[in-house]
Amino acid sequence: MHFIFEVHVKPGYTAEQYAEAWVRASEIIQKAPGARGTRLHRKIGDPKVLLAIATWESKAVRDAMESQQPEAVRNIIAEQAEFVDVRVIGEFEDAEWVVEPQHA
């Protein structure tokens, strides 16, 4: 499953500053059972908007991590709260429909 959220960086703060904190938190979170990686994308044409995609074995394992989130992660999230607005887009299953290019 994929947990997807959008981050809007506030004036006076940079995407790079947020990304540094995001990497610190992600490195801790990725030690949890069922974690399968996370990515942070910058929006084309708007460098203050980021898209985060965290991949998990299942919703249940992600929910378990959230219910026992490490204090270090909670602290990182709290220290970033004044600098960004976060909008959860949602939780998505792995793709059911996939079309990939066919090369000869």
C-alpha positions in Angstrom: 0.0 0.0 0.0 1.0 3.6 -0.5 0.5 6.4 1.9 0.6 9.7 0.0 0.8 13.2 1.3 1.5 16.7 -0.1 3.7 19.2 1.7 3.5 23.0 1.1 6.6 24.7 2.4 5.9 28.1 4.0 7.7 31.4 3.0 11.1 31.7 4.7 11.7 28.0 4.7 13.1 25.8 1.9 12.3 22.4 0.5 15.8 21.4 1.2 15.4 22.2 4.9 12.2 20.2 5.1 13.8 17.3 3.1 16.7 17.1 5.6 14.2 16.5 8.4 12.1 14.2 6.3 15.1 12.0 5.6 15.9 11.8 9.3 12.4 10.8 10.2 12.2 8.4 7.2 15.4 6.6 8.1 13.9 5.8 11.5 10.5 4.8 10.1 12.0 2.5 7.5 13.3 0.3 10.3 9.7 -0.7 11.1 8.4 -4.1 10.0 6.7 -3.9 6.7 8.3 -0.6 5.5 9.1 -0.7 1.8 10.6 2.7 1.2 9.6 6.3 0.8 10.2 9.0 -1.8 9.9 12.8 -1.8 9.1 14.5 -5.1 9.3 18.2 -5.9 6.4 19.6 -8.0 7.5 20.8 -11.5 6.9 24.6 -11.6 6.4 25.0 -7.9 9.5 24.2 -5.8 7.6 24.8 -2.6 5.3 21.9 -3.1 6.4 18.3 -2.4 4.8 15.0 -2.7 5.7 12.2 -0.4 4.9 8.5 -1.1 5.6 5.9 1.6 5.2 2.3 0.6 4.2 -0.4 3.1 3.6 -4.1 3.0 0.0 -3.4 4.1 -2.2 -0.8 5.8 -2.2 -2.9 9.0 1.6 -2.7 9.3 1.6 1.1 8.6 -1.2 1.6 11.2 0.8 -0.5 13.7 3.9 1.8 13.2 1.7 4.9 13.6 0.2 3.6 16.8 3.7 3.1 18.2 5.5 5.9 16.4 9.0 6.4 17.8 9.4 9.6 20.0 12.2 10.8 17.7 9.9 10.8 14.7 7.2 12.6 16.7 9.8 15.2 17.7 10.9 15.7 14.1 7.3 16.1 12.8 6.6 18.6 15.6 9.6 20.7 14.9 8.6 20.9 11.2 4.9 21.8 11.9 5.4 25.6 11.9 7.3 25.5 8.6 5.0 23.4 6.4 1.4 22.6 5.8 0.8 18.9 5.2 -2.3 17.5 3.4 -2.8 13.8 3.4 -4.0 12.7 0.0 -4.8 9.1 1.1 -3.9 5.5 1.3 -3.8 3.5 -1.9 -3.5 -0.1 -2.8 -0.8 -1.3 -5.2 -1.7 -0.6 -8.8 -4.4 -3.0 -10.2 -4.0 -1.6 -13.8 -0.6 -1.2 -15.2 0.4 -0.4 -18.8 4.1 -0.4 -19.6 5.8 0.4 -22.9 6.6 -2.6 -25.0 10.1 -2.5 -26.6 11.0 -4.6 -29.6 
